[in-house]
Amino acid sequence: KFRYIIAVDDFSSDETLYKLIELQKKDDRIRLVKLKCKKEIWWNPQAYATGNIVCPIGGDDAILPKTFEKIVYYFNTFPDTVLLNFNANKYKDILPEKDSEYTNSFINNVYISKDNNSFLEGFEKLNPNRTGIFGYLRIFRNLPNLQFKVHEDKEYCSSNDGQWILTLEEKGRTLTIPRTVYLAREHYDSESFRNWSARGE
């Protein structure tokens, strides 16, 4: 059960903030927070969370039905687990709204590792033109004093979930679940791409 939903406007220049304020008025579970800097939540999604479990979801992506039941099941079954990794279906521009549309605009199914011998190999060779080695949906325990450092990967700066994995694997069990629960929209025409660098500058 949700304790609350943290909604973030990541310094957009369109109507996003207004829409979030309207949503907050309609649902008292929604907590709108003001960021101190660009990508603050992107690197540390637990920054404003007070619950036990943190599940970051992109504003233009979607989760499949019963995803949260699966999350609770795995954390209860393996109580020493600190991080769950699930797979995602990646789509071009438009996400499916019905079961019959799941193959429309389909690009691929994203797994944790696709063309690397290990996670670390993929992390070392990370760049935007390679396959998605990290998957998408990451759910982790909100451990005391948890803080993820910004990874120094040149101009790409695109490995926030990789940094989550590298940090959390030192704190307990991490599990990769070979099941798709997330629908990700791949697009490059967004406010962030147009007006900000990869480092949020």
Buried (B, 14 or more C-beta within 10 A) or exposed (E): EEEBBBBBBBBBEEEBBEBBEEEBEEEEEBBBBEBEEBBBBBBBBBBBBEBEBBBBBEBEBBBBEEBBEBBEEBBEEEEEBBBBBBBBBBBEEEBBEEEEEBEEBEBEEBBBBBEBEEBEEBBEEBEEEEEBBBBBBBBBBBBEEBEBEBBEBEEEBBBBBBBBBBBBEEEBEBBBBEEBBBBBBBEEEBEBEEEBEBBBE
